[in-house]
Amino acid sequence: MRALEKLSLDSAVTFFVGENGSGKSTILEAIAAAAGLPAVGSAGVGDDETLGAQRGLGRALQLVWRQRTRRGFFLRAEDFFGFTKSLAKMRAEFLARLGELEVEYQDRSAWAKGLAQLPVRRSLAEMEQRYGVDLDANSHGQSFLRLFASRFVPGGLYLLDEPEAPLSPQSQLALIAMIGDMVAQDAQFIIATHSPILLAIPGALIYSCDRVPMEAVRFEELDHVVLTRDFLNDPAKFLRHLNAER
């Protein structure tokens, strides 16, 4: 961070890549704090106790916008599971309130009861239309993709921290397709990832956080890509080497 004087994010898709502890998530979280993006999770960027240092770094950043946007969000993969639980809790509260109104208005007309229940039913319907009847009942990967499909909008800025975590290779390709659709509608993505599949998005700007200062690296030169390719070409060679070290 001390060596970072300027970071150009002028690509529609920018990746931060590096080993664990290299700082890729930290800089992403700091940008989210500086941009004032809402978070998808149990706590917002401004309230999350685990992001205190990142908020401090965010205050030291000076963002220069080509076009300011208030659309978009910040998402850490581990926060998504808290988000699904909060949706399930909210849905249960809506259903419980409908039950209470049934009792409260049992001696009133159907019109009066329907009028009293209308705001709750509308909120429940809007939530189910956006996220499904039970987001938590899907696989984590399906829920992730459903969230993206419902929350991605044209012209948004999306900061995603390791979105590949719950996604199969096939689902990662589906996410690439979604990103491509949104980029065509003026959205921008900044993503911290370990995934060679996501990193292959054509035209993406890739920064290595393993280098000081951070610098742009070509896809073919990335350690993640070279190691994965070499392993897939000859997994037995790698496994023999590991077994020999025991």
C-alpha positions as CSV (number, residue, x, y, z in Angstrom):
1,M,0.0,0.0,0.0
2,R,2.8,2.4,0.8
3,A,4.3,1.9,-2.6
4,L,1.0,2.6,-4.4
5,E,0.9,6.1,-5.7
6,K,-1.6,5.8,-8.5
7,L,-3.8,2.9,-9.8
8,S,-5.6,3.2,-13.1
9,L,-9.0,1.4,-13.2
10,D,-10.0,2.5,-16.7
11,S,-11.0,-0.9,-17.9
12,A,-14.5,-2.2,-17.8
13,V,-13.2,-5.3,-16.0
14,T,-10.2,-5.1,-13.6
15,F,-8.8,-8.0,-11.6
16,F,-6.7,-8.0,-8.5
17,V,-4.8,-11.3,-8.2
18,G,-2.2,-12.6,-5.7
19,E,-1.5,-15.0,-3.0
20,N,-3.4,-15.0,0.3
21,G,-2.3,-12.1,2.3
22,S,-1.0,-10.1,-0.7
23,G,-3.6,-7.3,-0.1
24,K,-5.9,-7.8,-3.0
25,S,-9.0,-8.0,-0.8
26,T,-7.8,-5.0,1.3
27,I,-7.5,-2.6,-1.6
28,L,-10.9,-3.8,-3.0
29,E,-12.5,-3.2,0.4
30,A,-10.9,0.2,0.7
31,I,-12.2,1.2,-2.7
32,A,-15.6,0.1,-1.7
33,A,-15.4,2.2,1.4
34,A,-14.1,5.3,-0.5
35,A,-16.8,4.9,-3.2
36,G,-19.6,4.6,-0.6
37,L,-21.0,1.4,-2.2
38,P,-23.6,-0.6,-0.4
39,A,-22.6,-4.0,0.7
40,V,-24.4,-7.3,0.1
41,G,-24.2,-9.0,3.5
42,S,-25.2,-8.9,7.1
43,A,-23.4,-5.5,7.7
44,G,-22.6,-2.5,5.5
45,V,-19.1,-1.3,4.7
46,G,-19.5,1.5,7.1
47,D,-20.7,-0.7,9.9
48,D,-18.7,-3.9,9.6
49,E,-16.4,-4.2,12.6
50,T,-13.9,-6.2,10.5
51,L,-13.4,-3.4,8.0
52,G,-12.2,-0.7,10.3
53,A,-8.6,-0.6,8.9
54,Q,-10.0,-0.7,5.3
55,R,-12.2,2.3,6.0
56,G,-9.1,4.1,7.2
57,L,-7.3,3.3,4.0
58,G,-10.4,4.3,2.0
59,R,-10.3,7.7,3.6
60,A,-6.7,8.1,2.3
61,L,-7.7,7.2,-1.2
62,Q,-8.6,9.9,-3.7
63,L,-11.0,8.5,-6.3
64,V,-11.1,10.2,-9.7
65,W,-14.3,9.4,-11.7
66,R,-14.8,9.6,-15.4
67,Q,-18.5,9.1,-14.6
68,R,-19.8,9.0,-11.1
69,T,-22.3,6.3,-10.3
70,R,-24.4,5.5,-7.3
71,R,-25.5,2.2,-8.7
72,G,-23.8,-1.1,-7.8
73,F,-22.6,-2.9,-4.7
74,F,-19.7,-4.5,-2.9
75,L,-19.8,-8.3,-2.2
76,R,-17.5,-10.6,-0.2
77,A,-18.2,-14.2,-0.9
78,E,-18.3,-15.1,2.8
79,D,-20.9,-12.4,3.5
80,F,-23.3,-13.8,1.0
81,F,-24.4,-16.6,3.4
82,G,-25.3,-14.1,6.1
83,F,-27.3,-12.3,3.4
84,T,-29.3,-15.4,2.5
85,K,-30.1,-15.9,6.2
86,S,-31.2,-12.3,6.6
87,L,-33.6,-12.8,3.6
88,A,-35.0,-16.0,5.2
89,K,-35.5,-14.1,8.5
90,M,-37.2,-11.2,6.7
91,R,-39.5,-13.6,4.8
92,A,-40.5,-15.4,8.0
93,E,-41.3,-12.1,9.6
94,F,-43.5,-11.1,6.7
95,L,-45.4,-14.5,6.9
96,A,-45.8,-14.1,10.7
97,R,-47.2,-10.6,10.3
98,L,-49.7,-11.9,7.7
99,G,-50.8,-14.5,10.2
100,E,-51.2,-11.9,12.9
101,L,-53.4,-9.8,10.6
102,E,-55.5,-12.8,9.9
103,V,-56.3,-13.1,13.6
104,E,-56.6,-9.3,14.2
105,Y,-59.1,-9.0,11.3
106,Q,-61.0,-12.2,11.7
107,D,-64.2,-10.4,12.6
108,R,-63.7,-7.7,9.9
109,S,-64.6,-7.7,6.3
110,A,-62.5,-9.4,3.7
111,W,-61.9,-6.0,2.1
112,A,-60.6,-4.5,5.4
113,K,-58.4,-7.5,6.0
114,G,-57.0,-7.4,2.5
115,L,-56.3,-3.7,2.8
116,A,-54.4,-4.2,6.0
117,Q,-52.3,-7.1,4.5
118,L,-51.6,-5.3,1.3
119,P,-48.3,-3.6,2.2
120,V,-46.9,-6.8,3.7
121,R,-48.0,-8.9,0.7
122,R,-46.5,-6.4,-1.7
123,S,-43.2,-6.4,0.2
124,L,-43.2,-10.2,0.3
125,A,-44.0,-10.4,-3.4
126,E,-41.3,-8.0,-4.4
127,M,-38.7,-9.9,-2.4
128,E,-39.7,-13.2,-3.8
129,Q,-39.8,-11.9,-7.3
130,R,-36.3,-10.6,-6.9
131,Y,-34.6,-13.4,-5.0
132,G,-37.0,-16.4,-5.3
133,V,-39.3,-18.0,-2.7
134,D,-36.4,-19.5,-0.8
135,L,-32.9,-18.3,-1.8
136,D,-31.3,-20.4,0.9
137,A,-32.9,-23.6,-0.5
138,N,-30.8,-23.4,-3.7
139,S,-27.2,-24.5,-3.9
140,H,-24.7,-21.7,-2.9
141,G,-23.7,-21.4,-6.6
142,Q,-27.3,-21.1,-7.8
143,S,-28.1,-18.6,-5.1
144,F,-25.0,-16.6,-6.1
145,L,-26.0,-16.4,-9.7
146,R,-29.6,-15.6,-8.9
147,L,-28.4,-12.7,-6.7
148,F,-26.2,-11.4,-9.6
149,A,-29.1,-11.7,-12.1
150,S,-31.4,-9.8,-9.8
151,R,-29.0,-7.1,-8.7
152,F,-26.8,-6.3,-11.7
153,V,-28.1,-3.1,-13.5
154,P,-26.7,-1.1,-16.4
155,G,-24.2,1.6,-15.4
156,G,-23.4,0.0,-12.1
157,L,-20.0,-0.4,-10.3
158,Y,-19.5,-3.8,-8.9
159,L,-16.7,-4.8,-6.5
160,L,-16.6,-8.6,-6.0
161,D,-14.3,-10.3,-3.6
162,E,-13.6,-13.9,-4.7
163,P,-17.0,-14.5,-6.3
164,E,-15.8,-17.9,-7.6
165,A,-15.8,-19.3,-4.1
166,P,-19.2,-21.1,-4.4
167,L,-19.2,-21.5,-8.2
168,S,-18.5,-24.6,-10.2
169,P,-16.4,-24.1,-13.4
170,Q,-19.7,-24.1,-15.4
171,S,-21.2,-21.5,-13.1
172,Q,-18.1,-19.3,-13.4
173,L,-18.7,-19.3,-17.2
174,A,-22.3,-18.3,-16.5
175,L,-21.0,-15.4,-14.4
176,I,-18.6,-14.4,-17.2
177,A,-21.6,-14.2,-19.5
178,M,-23.5,-12.0,-17.0
179,I,-20.5,-9.7,-16.7
180,G,-20.2,-9.4,-20.5
181,D,-23.9,-8.5,-20.7
182,M,-23.5,-5.8,-18.1
183,V,-20.3,-4.4,-19.6
184,A,-22.2,-3.9,-22.8
185,Q,-24.5,-1.7,-20.8
186,D,-21.8,0.5,-19.3
187,A,-21.3,-1.4,-16.0
188,Q,-17.8,-1.7,-14.5
189,F,-16.3,-4.6,-12.4
190,I,-13.4,-4.7,-10.1
191,I,-12.8,-8.3,-8.9
192,A,-10.4,-9.9,-6.5
193,T,-10.0,-13.5,-7.5
194,H,-7.9,-16.7,-7.7
195,S,-9.8,-18.1,-10.6
196,P,-8.0,-18.6,-13.9
197,I,-11.4,-19.0,-15.6
198,L,-12.6,-15.5,-14.5
199,L,-9.2,-14.0,-15.2
200,A,-9.5,-15.1,-18.9
201,I,-12.3,-12.4,-19.6
202,P,-11.1,-10.8,-22.8
203,G,-9.8,-7.3,-22.5
204,A,-9.6,-7.4,-18.7
205,L,-6.9,-5.4,-16.8
206,I,-5.1,-7.6,-14.4
207,Y,-3.0,-6.3,-11.5
208,S,-0.7,-8.6,-9.5
209,C,-0.7,-7.8,-5.8
210,D,2.4,-10.1,-5.4
211,R,4.5,-7.3,-7.0
212,V,5.6,-4.1,-5.2
213,P,4.2,-1.8,-6.4
214,M,1.1,-3.5,-7.9
215,E,1.5,-3.7,-11.6
216,A,-0.5,-4.9,-14.6
217,V,0.3,-8.5,-15.8
218,R,-0.7,-10.4,-18.9
219,F,-3.0,-13.4,-18.4
220,E,-0.4,-15.8,-19.8
221,E,2.2,-14.6,-17.3
222,L,0.1,-15.1,-14.2
223,D,1.4,-17.7,-11.7
224,H,-2.2,-18.9,-11.2
225,V,-2.5,-19.5,-14.9
226,V,0.9,-21.1,-15.4
227,L,0.6,-23.4,-12.4
228,T,-3.0,-24.5,-13.3
229,R,-2.1,-25.1,-16.9
230,D,1.0,-27.1,-16.0
231,F,-0.9,-29.1,-13.4
232,L,-3.7,-30.0,-15.8
233,N,-1.2,-31.0,-18.5
234,D,0.5,-33.5,-16.2
235,P,-1.1,-33.9,-12.8
236,A,0.8,-37.1,-12.1
237,K,4.1,-35.2,-12.3
238,F,3.0,-32.7,-9.6
239,L,1.6,-35.4,-7.4
240,R,4.8,-37.5,-7.6
241,H,6.8,-34.5,-6.6
242,L,4.5,-33.8,-3.6
243,N,4.7,-37.5,-2.5
244,A,8.4,-37.5,-2.8
245,E,8.7,-34.6,-0.4
246,R,6.9,-36.5,2.4
